[in-house]
Structures are given as C-alpha cells and as structure tokens.
C-alpha cells in the first residue's frame, strides 16, 4: 500500500449510460477480476435474462440490483495501476439514490462522468445534477467518458457534438473544460477502455485506463487537525467497537486520545485509538484519503453513530449551533423561504436544519450581491443564508477545514440545493 499513491475514483452519470459496465470492464481488463469470476457473472446474467449485464454485475453485488439491473448502493472495489492504487466508487444514477451518490462524491479525489453516445441519449437531467454536485462537493478532477460509441457507429461527429454540449455544461458550474479530457469508449465491447481501439482511429488521445494515470495525486491535508466522519459503527464480538470511515484531514495514530462529537448526548465522547486497520492489514497511522476501520477503547455501542466526527481530544471537531452558508438552488419545485427545514447532508451526517434567514441573493456566476434580504430564492439562484440545525451537527467552515464544510440539501427525494459553510457559531462542549 505504502509505495503507491492511493486515489478514490468515483464513477457518476445518468442511469443506463453504462457506468457499472464501464467499471466492470475496466476492472476486468486491468486484471482486478479473474476469468472464472467473470464467467460466473456471465452465466448469472444470462440466467436472469440480462445478457450483456455481466460487467455491471461486478459492482452490483446486491441481489436485488442484479434482478432489476440497477445500481442502488455505493459499491467499493480496488484495482492497481503502475502509478496509483485506486478504490473505485460506483455511484447510482437513479434519482432516488442521489443521497448515496452525495456520500460517495464527498469521498472522491477524482471522478469519471459517463455519458452515453447513443444518439437517443445525450445529456440528461441527472448528468447535470451530477456535474453540479461533483463541483460543489469538491471533486476537482474529472474525466468524461463518452460511452456506447458502438451505438453511433463510432462517429467522430457524434462525439464532438456531445463534447461541445458537455463543455458548455461544465463551464456553467465553474470547471475549466480545457483541463477536462474526453475519452470515447464502448465498455461492453472493451473498446478504448484498457487499450486503444482501432475502431476510432480519429481519436488521438489515451484510452480510459491510461487517462487515469494522468490524474494528479490528491493533496493530503495532513497539516490540518484530524477529522474523520464516521460512516458506520460495528460491534464485533471479541474485538469491541469498530467504527469505519475515511480520514478527511490530519493524521490518526494508534494510542491517540480522540474526541467524537456530537455523540449521543451532544457533548462528545472521549476515547483512545487501540488499532487501525485498512484492507485487513494493521497500520500505526492513517492519513487523509485512507478508508479505515479502527478499534476504540472507551465508548459504548450507543454512544457514537454514523454522522459523528472524530478529532483529537485537545482540538475536538466543531458543533455548530448556527452557521452561515453560501448555497445554490438546484432543483426546488417552488421557492425557498425563511423557515424552510429540509435535510442537510454533510459528510456522513443527515440532519434537518432550518433556514432562519436569506441574507443576500448572489449572481451564481460572479458571486456579486444582487439583492439584500430577498423574500425567497428559486432554481438557479445563489444566496447567503443563515441556518440553524435542529439537532447537534458537526460541521466546519470552508476557510478552516473545507473538507467538512460542504453539504447538499435534500427534500422529498431530490437534491434541492448545495453549498458550503462560510462562518459558524460554535457550541461549547
């Protein structure tokens, strides 16, 4: 593990544009899955009347997903290249699964956006939402994979048309299209995924696998205080309490005294790190980007839960009683007004928060103030809002710890807005 840089890579995109198949094909061609497993999946696919879905099944390991042919939860798989150790996160494209997608994107160092080149597909609502969320959640590096090129006869014209449309979309959310590579692929047939394809001689760039090697290694914010949002907490017989999560900032060490907040009482829980484990190996330290399980001495099973954040005992994570945030309204059925109480998804926490006041309406492209104290904001508007969490919420400011300052706002199954915290009022523990 130590000799290669580790990267979390998320695959996003609209449902049925071939994300899971792309991931499966990439893992298979990169040697992360053997022939025998692939054969079994192929038989399974035919048996379910889903011939051609075998690559998707690599990631869709829930029985229900195989039967419906849809990705529901986030799946994690590892594969190595000469330069990087990748953990692949395959994110669901279905609308009702966007909340899992948010948790995934908040962990990713880079993203591959899969778009279908099939003439009847193109940019879809979800494609837009995913591009926007990636940006707001800090996925700074993107690769665009234009899939299903076989369905447009590997047409350069179709590829260029889509490229133009996507570039326009990327610009609107603040990505620089000049820095984002577009790779034409046909995942089902393995064209241009792990090796160059002769079917697209007009394309002079890298195949997808080679393009991944061009990604820049993520900067590790080791100089910031330790912050690790808990993703789950397991109670394992004979071992005890084992929380799992990803180190966002700082360094965690065996023997360290830590504070986990808000905890059950909202006052935080103090504990000691007994062991740190990654992919079934023990480590003495864990750095930003590491997905780890760890054993704690101190807290009981009911004291800590998903959404709590771990930090050093002498510099515990911040619980905000109130905060100010800059948000962009993405997809609200009507308008947002003061008093609105949707669910905020922050790192791994999901907490209802009330928008106490809308202080300023901003121009989303430039950030300049367009109105003071507007009565409401609607789709496409950016604003500065004052927010009060209904229950204790651990969150930080963009200036101090940006990794824990971003959030998405969801209401009745859709992401209505996304944003980041600019200032907060700290609760004293």
C-alpha positions in Angstrom: 0.0 0.0 0.0 2.7 2.5 1.0 4.7 2.7 -2.2 1.9 3.9 -4.4 -0.4 6.8 -4.1 -4.0 5.9 -3.2 -6.9 7.5 -5.0 -10.6 7.4 -4.6 -12.2 7.4 -8.0 -16.0 7.9 -8.4 -18.0 6.9 -11.5 -21.0 9.1 -12.0 -23.6 9.7 -14.6 -27.2 9.2 -15.7 -28.8 5.8 -15.2 -28.3 3.3 -18.0 -25.4 5.3 -19.6 -23.2 2.4 -18.7 -21.3 3.4 -15.5 -21.4 -0.1 -13.9 -20.4 -1.8 -17.2 -17.6 0.7 -17.6 -16.3 0.0 -14.1 -16.7 -3.8 -14.5 -14.9 -3.8 -17.9 -12.1 -1.6 -16.5 -11.6 -3.9 -13.5 -11.6 -7.0 -15.7 -9.3 -5.6 -18.3 -6.9 -4.2 -15.6 -6.8 -7.8 -14.1 -8.7 -7.0 -10.9 -11.2 -9.7 -11.7 -10.3 -13.2 -13.0 -11.8 -15.1 -15.9 -13.6 -17.5 -13.7 -15.5 -14.9 -11.7 -16.4 -13.2 -15.0 -17.7 -16.4 -16.4 -19.9 -17.0 -13.4 -21.3 -13.5 -13.7 -21.9 -14.0 -17.4 -23.9 -17.2 -16.7 -25.8 -15.4 -13.9 -26.6 -12.6 -16.3 -28.0 -15.0 -19.0 -29.9 -16.9 -16.4 -31.7 -13.6 -15.3 -32.3 -12.7 -18.9 -29.8 -9.9 -18.7 -27.2 -10.9 -21.3 -24.6 -8.2 -21.6 -25.0 -7.1 -18.0 -22.2 -9.3 -16.7 -19.7 -6.4 -16.3 -22.3 -4.3 -14.4 -22.7 -7.3 -12.0 -19.1 -6.9 -10.9 -20.2 -3.9 -8.9 -23.9 -4.6 -8.5 -23.4 -7.2 -5.8 -26.8 -6.8 -4.2 -29.2 -9.5 -5.3 -32.0 -7.0 -5.9 -29.8 -4.9 -8.1 -29.0 -7.9 -10.3 -32.6 -8.7 -10.8 -33.5 -5.1 -11.6 -30.3 -4.3 -13.4 -29.9 -1.0 -11.4 -27.2 0.2 -9.0 -28.7 1.0 -5.6 -25.9 1.5 -3.1 -22.4 2.6 -3.3 -20.0 -0.2 -4.1 -16.3 -0.1 -3.5 -13.6 -2.1 -5.4 -9.9 -1.9 -5.6 -7.6 -2.0 -8.6 -4.0 -1.1 -9.1 -2.2 0.6 -12.0 1.5 1.2 -12.4 1.1 4.6 -10.7 -1.9 4.5 -8.4 -3.9 2.2 -6.1 -7.5 3.0 -6.9 -10.6 2.5 -4.9 -13.5 2.7 -7.3 -16.8 4.1 -6.1 -19.6 3.2 -8.5 -22.4 5.8 -7.8 -26.0 5.2 -8.5 -27.5 7.2 -11.3 -31.1 6.8 -10.2 -32.8 9.8 -8.8 -33.9 8.2 -5.6 -30.3 7.1 -4.9 -28.7 10.5 -5.2 -28.2 10.7 -1.5 -25.8 7.7 -1.7 -24.1 9.5 -4.6 -23.5 12.5 -2.3 -21.8 10.4 0.3 -19.7 8.9 -2.5 -18.7 12.2 -4.1 -17.7 13.7 -0.8 -15.0 10.9 -0.6 -13.7 11.1 -4.1 -10.4 12.5 -5.3 -11.4 12.3 -9.0 -14.4 11.4 -11.0 -15.3 9.8 -14.3 -18.5 11.1 -15.7 -20.0 8.5 -18.1 -22.3 9.9 -20.8 -24.0 7.8 -23.4 -23.0 8.4 -27.1 -26.2 6.7 -28.2 -27.9 9.2 -30.4 -31.2 8.8 -28.4 -29.5 9.7 -25.1 -27.2 12.7 -24.7 -27.2 15.0 -21.7 -29.9 14.1 -19.1 -31.2 15.8 -16.0 -29.1 13.6 -13.8 -26.0 14.3 -15.8 -26.4 18.0 -15.0 -27.1 17.3 -11.3 -24.1 15.0 -11.0 -21.8 17.6 -12.7 -23.0 20.2 -10.3 -22.8 18.1 -7.2 -19.2 17.0 -8.1 -18.2 20.6 -8.3 -19.9 21.7 -5.1 -18.6 18.6 -3.2 -15.1 19.3 -4.3 -14.3 16.7 -7.0 -11.8 18.9 -8.8 -10.6 16.4 -11.4 -13.0 14.9 -13.9 -12.6 12.7 -16.9 -15.6 12.5 -19.3 -16.1 9.0 -20.8 -18.4 9.1 -23.8 -19.7 5.5 -23.8 -21.8 3.4 -26.1 -19.8 4.7 -29.1 -20.8 1.4 -30.9 -24.4 2.7 -31.0 -23.4 5.7 -33.2 -21.0 3.6 -35.3 -18.0 5.1 -33.6 -18.9 8.5 -35.1 -16.4 11.3 -34.6 -19.1 13.8 -35.4 -21.4 12.5 -32.7 -18.5 12.5 -30.2 -17.7 16.1 -31.0 -21.3 17.2 -30.7 -21.6 15.7 -27.3 -18.3 17.1 -26.2 -19.4 20.6 -27.1 -22.7 20.2 -25.1 -20.9 18.8 -22.1 -18.2 21.5 -22.2 -20.9 24.2 -22.1 -22.4 22.4 -19.0 -19.0 22.1 -17.3 -18.5 25.9 -17.8 -21.7 26.8 -16.1 -20.6 25.2 -12.8 -17.1 26.5 -12.9 -15.0 23.7 -14.3 -12.4 24.6 -16.9 -13.3 22.4 -20.0 -9.7 22.9 -21.3 -8.5 20.8 -18.4 -11.0 18.0 -18.7 -10.2 15.1 -21.1 -13.0 13.4 -23.1 -12.5 9.7 -23.9 -14.7 7.9 -26.4 -15.4 4.3 -25.3 -17.6 1.3 -25.8 -17.5 -0.5 -22.5 -19.5 -3.6 -23.4 -17.1 -4.4 -26.2 -14.0 -3.1 -24.3 -13.2 -0.5 -27.0 -10.7 2.1 -25.8 -11.2 1.1 -22.1 -7.9 -0.6 -21.2 -6.3 -0.4 -24.6 -6.5 1.7 -27.7 -9.2 0.8 -30.2 -8.7 0.6 -33.9 -12.4 1.4 -34.4 -11.8 5.0 -33.5 -8.7 5.8 -35.5 -9.7 9.5 -35.5 -9.2 9.7 -31.7 -5.6 10.5 -30.8 -5.8 10.6 -27.0 -5.4 8.0 -24.3 -7.6 5.0 -23.6 -9.5 5.3 -20.3 -7.0 3.3 -18.2 -4.1 5.4 -19.5 -6.0 8.6 -18.9 -6.4 7.6 -15.2 -2.6 7.6 -14.9 -2.7 11.3 -15.9 -4.7 12.3 -12.8 -2.9 14.4 -10.3 -2.4 12.8 -6.9 -4.6 14.4 -4.3 -3.0 16.8 -1.8 -3.1 15.4 1.6 -4.2 17.9 4.1 -2.1 16.4 6.9 -1.3 19.7 8.5 -4.9 20.3 9.4 -6.4 18.9 12.6 -7.6 15.3 12.4 -11.2 14.9 11.2 -12.8 11.6 10.4 -16.6 11.4 9.9 -18.0 8.0 11.0 -19.6 6.1 8.2 -20.8 3.1 10.3 -20.2 1.7 13.7 -19.9 -2.1 14.2 -19.8 -4.0 17.4 -17.6 -7.1 16.7 -17.6 -9.9 19.2 -14.2 -10.4 20.8 -12.9 -7.1 19.5 -15.4 -4.5 20.6 -16.5 -1.2 19.0 -15.2 -0.8 15.4 -16.2 2.4 13.7 -15.3 2.8 10.0 -14.8 6.0 7.9 -12.4 8.0 5.8 -9.8 10.3 7.2 -10.6 13.7 5.7 -7.8 15.8 7.3 -4.9 15.3 9.7 -3.3 12.1 10.8 -4.7 9.5 13.2 -2.3 7.4 15.3 -2.6 4.3 17.4 -2.7 5.2 21.1 -4.1 8.7 20.3 -6.7 10.3 22.6 -9.6 11.3 20.5 -12.9 13.1 20.9 -16.0 12.0 18.9 -18.7 14.6 18.6 -21.6 15.3 18.9 -22.1 11.7 20.3 -25.3 10.6 21.9 -25.6 13.4 24.5 -24.4 16.1 22.1 -21.4 16.7 24.4 -18.9 14.5 22.7 -17.2 11.2 23.8 -13.6 10.8 24.6 -11.8 7.6 23.5 -8.4 6.0 22.8 -7.5 4.5 19.4 -6.4 0.9 20.0 -5.8 -0.3 16.4 -6.2 1.0 12.9 -6.9 -1.4 10.0 -7.1 -1.0 6.2 -8.0 -3.8 3.8 -7.4 -6.3 6.7 -3.9 -5.1 7.5 -2.9 -3.3 10.7 -1.4 0.2 10.5 0.1 2.6 13.1 -1.2 5.7 11.4 -3.8 6.7 8.9 -3.7 9.7 6.6 -6.2 11.7 4.6 -7.9 9.6 1.9 -7.5 6.3 3.9 -10.7 4.4 4.3 -10.2 2.6 7.7 -11.7 0.6 10.4 -10.4 1.2 13.9 -10.9 -0.1 17.4 -11.7 2.3 20.3 -11.2 2.0 24.0 -13.9 3.9 25.9 -17.2 4.5 24.3 -20.1 2.0 24.3 -22.1 0.9 21.3 -24.9 3.5 21.8 -22.5 6.5 22.5 -21.4 7.1 18.9 -23.1 6.8 15.5 -22.8 7.5 11.7 -22.5 11.2 11.2 -20.4 11.8 14.3 -16.9 13.2 13.6 -13.7 12.1 15.3 -10.9 14.6 16.1 -8.1 15.0 18.6 -9.2 15.2 22.2 -7.4 18.5 22.6 -8.9 20.0 19.4 -12.3 18.4 19.0 -14.4 18.8 15.9 -16.8 21.8 15.9 -20.5 21.5 16.8 -22.3 24.4 15.2 -25.4 25.9 16.9 -25.9 28.1 13.9 -24.0 28.8 10.6 -23.9 31.0 7.6 -23.5 29.3 4.2 -23.3 30.1 0.5 -25.8 27.9 -1.4 -27.0 27.4 -4.9 -30.6 26.3 -5.5 -30.5 23.4 -8.0 -33.9 21.9 -8.2 -36.6 23.2 -5.9 -40.2 22.6 -7.0 -41.3 26.2 -5.9 -39.2 28.7 -3.9 -37.2 28.6 -0.8 -38.1 31.0 2.0 -37.0 31.6 5.6 -38.4 28.9 7.9 -37.8 26.1 5.4 -36.5 23.0 7.2 -35.0 20.4 4.7 -32.4 17.7 5.5 -28.8 18.8 5.2 -26.3 16.0 4.1 -22.9 16.9 5.5 -20.0 14.4 5.2 -21.8 11.3 6.6 -24.4 13.1 8.7 -28.0 13.8 7.7 -29.6 16.5 9.9 -32.7 18.6 9.5 -31.8 22.3 9.5 -33.9 25.4 9.4 -33.1 28.3 7.1 -33.6 31.1 9.5 -32.9 33.9 7.1 -31.9 34.6 3.5 -29.4 37.4 3.8 -28.3 38.0 0.3 -29.1 36.8 -3.2 -25.9 36.4 -5.4 -25.2 36.2 -9.1 -24.2 32.4 -9.3 -21.6 33.1 -12.0 -19.8 36.0 -10.3 -20.8 35.9 -6.7 -21.8 39.6 -6.7 -24.7 40.7 -4.4 -28.0 41.1 -6.4 -30.4 41.7 -3.5 -30.3 42.1 0.3 -32.7 40.1 2.4 -34.8 38.8 -0.5 -38.2 37.2 0.4 -37.4 34.0 -1.5 -34.8 32.2 -3.7 -35.6 29.8 -6.6 -33.8 27.5 -9.0 -30.6 28.9 -10.4 -30.2 31.4 -7.6 -27.2 31.6 -5.3 -27.6 33.0 -1.8 -26.1 33.6 1.6 -28.3 32.0 4.2 -28.3 31.7 8.0 -29.0 28.1 9.1 -29.9 26.5 12.5 -29.6 22.7 12.8 -32.5 21.0 14.6 -30.1 18.7 16.5 -26.4 18.9 17.1 -24.4 18.9 13.9 -20.7 18.7 13.4 -19.5 21.0 10.6 -16.6 23.3 9.8 -16.0 26.4 7.8 -14.7 26.4 4.2 -11.8 28.6 5.4 -10.6 26.3 8.2 -11.5 22.7 7.1 -13.1 22.8 3.6 -13.4 19.0 3.6 -16.1 19.3 6.2 -17.7 22.5 5.1 -19.7 21.3 2.0 -23.2 20.0 2.1 -26.2 19.1 -0.1 -29.8 20.0 0.8 -32.4 17.3 0.1 -36.1 17.3 0.3 -38.6 14.5 -0.6 -36.1 12.5 -2.6 -34.3 15.2 -4.6 -31.3 17.4 -4.1 -32.7 20.9 -4.0 -29.5 22.8 -3.2 -25.9 22.5 -2.4 -23.4 24.8 -0.6 -20.6 25.4 1.8 -20.3 27.0 5.3 -18.7 30.4 5.5 -19.0 31.1 9.2 -20.4 29.4 12.3 -21.3 29.8 15.9 -19.6 27.2 17.9 -21.2 25.2 20.7 -19.0 25.0 23.8 -18.7 21.4 24.9 
